[in-house]
């Protein structure tokens, strides 16, 4: 995948920015390949400790409408999540949004120990998968322990008094992205939004909860038998916990539900309807990303389009 959104720096600039921000000597750095939007560098300080420099895309770069607030959302969500029991994540060491030291906003955080769960998943047995997914469900519930007075993307400044208004705004934004970038979704956006306007499944969720929104194996760091860190909070929202990525149709499983809600927990009809709308929104995001980020091949688009069309047929 191309890295058109990444603000790439020379090794000398990485060390300069780190030293100026932390007031400590930096000895070495290496680029990290994870992430779609931000550039990341692991920096080794002179005392042998490590940290990570995370740099936002160039402010002039055109991203999806819902991605305008990525860096400020991540910083705000991480600071908030530090207060939540059972949610391990790195501590932020420094931040700068002035673009005085760097061409784009950035922050520096502790280096997360361990390795990505995505490396282990292909080798998980069915029992190991369920054990970890129960843990994932428990952590999603712990994150949802944080509450807010209104719905919306964290740190965006756009707030909504109802979940329906917020979910509708998310859907409308990404459908507009698809229109602007010439994405064939396989369905009519006006028809979709008109049907959403008649949906009644959102009214039972009245209390905004914190949602990481990008909780999947690639963002979960494991160290032995424990989750050492949850990374990439840049898409966090105040919303419905069922907005979380692991509740999407491609990931949802009984073990996750058990970890989240306890033994025997299931989704009622209203929750299943909301999940379908969240599936539709996610599929549209995945399609749009192929065009916004100029991916060299279209397998993600074709997969997401099938998901979008099939989900829409269930919602009509």
C-alpha positions as CSV (number, residue, x, y, z in Angstrom):
1,X,0.0,0.0,0.0
2,X,1.3,3.5,-0.8
3,X,2.1,5.9,2.1
4,X,0.7,9.1,0.5
5,X,-0.7,10.2,3.9
6,X,2.5,9.6,5.9
7,X,4.8,12.5,6.8
8,X,8.2,10.8,6.3
9,X,11.3,12.3,8.0
10,X,15.0,11.7,7.8
11,X,16.7,9.9,10.7
12,X,18.4,13.2,11.7
13,X,15.0,15.0,11.8
14,X,13.5,12.2,13.9
15,X,16.3,12.6,16.5
16,X,16.1,16.4,16.4
17,X,12.4,16.5,17.1
18,X,12.6,13.8,19.8
19,X,15.4,15.6,21.6
20,X,13.7,19.0,21.4
21,X,10.5,17.6,22.7
22,X,11.8,15.4,25.6
23,X,15.0,17.3,26.5
24,X,16.9,14.1,26.3
25,X,19.6,12.8,23.9
26,X,18.4,10.4,21.3
27,X,20.8,7.8,19.9
28,X,19.0,6.0,17.0
29,X,15.6,5.6,15.3
30,X,13.9,3.2,12.9
31,X,10.6,3.6,10.9
32,X,7.7,1.4,11.9
33,X,5.5,0.1,9.1
34,X,2.2,-0.1,11.0
35,X,-0.7,2.3,10.4
36,X,-2.5,3.7,7.4
37,X,-2.4,7.5,8.1
38,X,0.4,8.3,10.5
39,X,4.1,7.9,10.2
40,X,5.7,6.2,13.2
41,X,9.3,6.0,14.3
42,X,10.8,3.9,17.2
43,X,13.4,6.0,18.9
44,X,16.2,4.7,21.2
45,X,17.3,7.3,23.7
46,X,20.9,7.5,25.0
47,X,20.0,5.7,28.2
48,X,18.7,2.7,26.2
49,X,15.0,3.4,26.8
50,X,12.7,3.6,23.8
51,X,9.8,5.8,22.7
52,X,7.7,6.2,19.6
53,X,7.3,9.4,17.6
54,X,3.9,9.5,15.8
55,X,3.4,12.1,13.1
56,X,0.0,13.1,11.6
57,X,-0.5,13.5,7.8
58,X,0.3,16.8,6.2
59,X,-2.5,19.2,7.2
60,X,-3.2,20.0,3.6
61,X,-3.7,16.4,2.5
62,X,-7.3,15.4,1.7
63,X,-8.5,12.5,3.8
64,X,-12.0,11.2,4.5
65,X,-14.3,13.6,6.2
66,X,-14.3,11.6,9.4
67,X,-10.5,11.7,9.6
68,X,-10.1,15.4,10.1
69,X,-9.5,15.0,13.8
70,X,-7.3,11.9,14.0
71,X,-4.3,13.3,16.0
72,X,-6.2,15.4,18.5
73,X,-8.7,12.5,19.0
74,X,-5.9,10.0,19.7
75,X,-4.2,12.3,22.2
76,X,-7.5,13.1,24.0
77,X,-8.7,9.5,24.0
78,X,-5.4,8.1,25.3
79,X,-5.2,10.6,28.1
80,X,-8.8,9.7,29.1
81,X,-8.2,5.9,28.8
82,X,-5.2,6.2,31.1
83,X,-7.7,6.6,34.0
84,X,-9.7,3.4,33.1
85,X,-8.9,0.2,35.1
86,X,-8.1,-2.8,32.9
87,X,-7.1,-0.8,29.8
88,X,-3.3,-0.8,29.4
89,X,-1.8,1.7,26.9
90,X,1.4,3.8,26.5
91,X,1.8,7.1,28.3
92,X,2.1,10.2,26.2
93,X,5.4,11.9,26.8
94,X,5.1,15.0,24.6
95,X,2.9,16.6,22.0
96,X,3.1,19.5,19.5
97,X,0.4,20.8,17.2
98,X,2.2,24.0,16.2
99,X,4.1,22.5,13.2
100,X,7.1,24.5,14.4
101,X,9.4,21.5,14.9
102,X,7.8,19.2,12.3
103,X,5.8,19.7,9.1
104,X,2.7,18.1,10.8
105,X,1.4,17.7,14.3
106,X,3.0,14.9,16.4
107,X,3.2,13.3,19.7
108,X,5.7,11.0,21.5
109,X,4.6,8.1,23.6
110,X,6.2,5.3,25.5
111,X,7.3,2.2,23.5
112,X,4.7,-0.5,23.9
113,X,6.2,-3.8,25.0
114,X,5.4,-7.1,23.4
115,X,4.2,-7.9,19.9
116,X,1.1,-7.5,17.8
117,X,-1.6,-10.1,18.4
118,X,-2.0,-10.2,14.6
119,X,1.3,-12.1,14.4
120,X,0.0,-14.8,16.7
121,X,-3.6,-15.2,15.4
122,X,-2.8,-17.5,12.4
123,X,-1.5,-20.0,14.9
124,X,-4.3,-19.7,17.5
125,X,-6.3,-22.9,18.2
126,X,-10.0,-22.5,18.5
127,X,-9.6,-22.5,22.3
128,X,-6.9,-19.8,22.1
129,X,-9.1,-17.7,19.8
130,X,-12.0,-17.8,22.2
131,X,-9.8,-17.1,25.2
132,X,-8.4,-13.9,23.6
133,X,-11.7,-12.8,22.3
134,X,-13.2,-13.1,25.7
135,X,-10.4,-10.8,26.9
136,X,-11.1,-8.4,24.0
137,X,-14.8,-8.3,25.0
138,X,-13.8,-7.5,28.6
139,X,-11.6,-4.7,27.5
140,X,-14.3,-3.2,25.2
141,X,-16.6,-3.2,28.3
142,X,-13.9,-1.5,30.4
143,X,-13.4,1.2,27.8
144,X,-17.1,1.8,27.7
145,X,-16.9,2.6,31.4
146,X,-16.1,6.2,30.4
147,X,-19.1,8.3,29.7
148,X,-19.8,11.7,28.1
149,X,-22.7,14.2,27.9
150,X,-23.0,13.9,24.1
151,X,-22.3,11.7,21.2
152,X,-19.6,12.4,18.6
153,X,-16.0,11.8,17.5
154,X,-13.7,12.5,20.4
155,X,-12.0,15.9,20.1
156,X,-13.9,16.8,16.9
157,X,-16.0,19.5,18.5
158,X,-19.0,18.1,16.7
159,X,-21.5,16.9,19.3
160,X,-24.9,15.2,18.9
161,X,-27.7,14.8,21.4
162,X,-28.8,11.4,20.1
163,X,-27.0,8.3,18.9
164,X,-29.2,8.3,15.8
165,X,-28.0,11.8,14.8
166,X,-24.4,10.8,15.3
167,X,-24.6,7.5,13.5
168,X,-26.4,9.2,10.7
169,X,-23.7,11.8,10.4
170,X,-21.0,9.2,10.3
171,X,-22.9,7.4,7.5
172,X,-23.6,10.5,5.6
173,X,-20.0,11.7,5.7
174,X,-18.6,8.5,4.3
175,X,-21.2,8.2,1.6
176,X,-20.2,11.7,0.6
177,X,-16.6,10.6,0.5
178,X,-17.6,7.7,-1.8
179,X,-19.4,10.1,-4.1
180,X,-16.5,12.6,-4.2
181,X,-13.9,9.9,-5.0
182,X,-16.1,8.1,-7.6
183,X,-16.6,5.0,-5.5
184,X,-19.3,2.6,-6.9
185,X,-20.9,1.3,-3.7
186,X,-23.5,-0.7,-5.5
187,X,-26.4,1.1,-3.9
188,X,-28.1,4.5,-4.0
189,X,-26.9,6.9,-1.2
190,X,-30.1,8.9,-1.1
191,X,-32.2,5.7,-0.7
192,X,-29.9,4.6,2.1
193,X,-30.1,7.8,4.0
194,X,-33.9,8.0,3.6
195,X,-34.1,4.5,5.1
196,X,-31.8,5.4,7.9
197,X,-34.1,8.3,8.7
198,X,-36.9,5.8,9.5
199,X,-34.8,3.5,11.6
200,X,-36.0,3.1,15.2
201,X,-33.2,0.9,16.6
202,X,-31.1,3.7,18.0
203,X,-33.4,5.3,20.5
204,X,-32.7,2.8,23.3
205,X,-29.1,4.0,23.5
206,X,-29.1,7.2,25.4
207,X,-25.8,7.3,27.2
208,X,-22.6,8.0,25.2
209,X,-19.8,5.6,26.0
210,X,-16.2,5.7,25.0
211,X,-15.4,3.4,22.0
212,X,-11.9,2.7,20.7
213,X,-13.5,2.0,17.3
214,X,-10.4,0.3,15.8
215,X,-10.0,-2.6,18.2
216,X,-8.5,-5.5,16.3
217,X,-5.5,-7.8,16.6
218,X,-3.1,-5.4,14.8
219,X,-3.6,-2.8,17.6
220,X,-3.4,-5.2,20.5
221,X,0.1,-5.8,21.9
222,X,0.7,-9.1,23.7
223,X,3.4,-10.0,26.2
224,X,3.2,-13.6,27.2
225,X,-0.3,-14.3,28.4
226,X,-1.3,-10.7,29.0
227,X,-2.4,-7.7,26.9
228,X,0.4,-5.2,27.4
229,X,-1.1,-2.3,25.4
230,X,-4.0,-1.2,23.2
231,X,-2.7,1.1,20.5
232,X,-4.2,3.5,17.8
233,X,-6.9,5.5,19.5
234,X,-7.2,8.0,16.7
235,X,-10.7,6.9,15.7
236,X,-12.2,6.9,19.2
237,X,-15.8,8.1,19.5
238,X,-18.4,8.8,22.2
239,X,-21.1,6.3,21.0
240,X,-22.5,2.9,21.2
241,X,-20.0,0.1,22.3
242,X,-21.4,-2.0,19.4
243,X,-19.7,0.5,17.1
244,X,-16.4,-1.3,18.0
245,X,-14.7,-3.1,15.1
246,X,-14.9,-6.5,16.8
247,X,-18.7,-6.3,16.7
248,X,-18.7,-6.1,12.9
249,X,-20.0,-9.1,11.1
250,X,-16.6,-10.2,10.0
251,X,-15.3,-10.6,13.6
252,X,-18.3,-11.1,15.9
253,X,-18.3,-14.4,17.8
254,X,-19.9,-15.9,21.0
255,X,-16.6,-15.6,22.9
256,X,-16.5,-11.8,22.3
257,X,-20.1,-11.4,23.4
258,X,-19.4,-13.5,26.6
259,X,-16.4,-11.3,27.4
260,X,-18.4,-8.2,26.9
261,X,-21.7,-9.0,28.5
262,X,-21.2,-12.2,30.5
263,X,-22.1,-15.8,30.0
264,X,-25.2,-16.2,27.7
265,X,-25.1,-12.6,26.6
266,X,-26.7,-12.1,23.2
267,X,-27.8,-9.1,21.1
268,X,-31.5,-8.2,20.9
269,X,-33.2,-7.2,17.7
270,X,-32.5,-3.5,18.1
271,X,-28.8,-4.2,18.7
272,X,-28.6,-6.4,15.7
273,X,-30.2,-3.7,13.5
274,X,-27.7,-1.1,14.8
275,X,-24.9,-3.5,14.1
276,X,-26.1,-3.8,10.5
277,X,-25.9,0.0,10.1
278,X,-22.5,0.0,11.6
279,X,-21.5,-2.7,9.2
280,X,-22.7,-0.6,6.3
281,X,-20.8,2.4,7.5
282,X,-17.6,0.4,8.0
283,X,-17.9,-1.2,4.5
284,X,-18.2,2.3,3.0
285,X,-15.1,3.4,4.9
286,X,-13.1,0.4,3.6
287,X,-14.2,1.1,0.0
288,X,-13.4,4.8,0.2
289,X,-10.0,4.1,1.7
290,X,-8.9,2.3,-1.5
291,X,-9.5,5.5,-3.5
292,X,-8.5,8.1,-0.9
293,X,-5.2,6.4,-0.2
294,X,-4.7,5.3,-3.8
295,X,-4.1,1.6,-3.1
296,X,-2.4,-0.2,-6.0
297,X,-4.9,-3.1,-6.1
298,X,-8.6,-3.3,-5.3
299,X,-9.1,-6.5,-3.4
300,X,-10.2,-4.5,-0.3
301,X,-12.7,-2.6,-2.4
302,X,-14.2,-5.7,-3.9
303,X,-14.5,-7.4,-0.5
304,X,-16.0,-4.3,1.1
305,X,-18.4,-3.7,-1.8
306,X,-19.8,-7.2,-1.4
307,X,-20.3,-6.6,2.4
308,X,-21.9,-3.3,1.7
309,X,-24.4,-4.7,-0.9
310,X,-25.3,-7.7,1.3
311,X,-25.8,-5.6,4.4
312,X,-27.9,-3.1,2.5
313,X,-30.2,-5.9,1.3
314,X,-30.7,-6.9,5.0
315,X,-31.6,-3.3,6.0
316,X,-34.0,-2.4,3.2
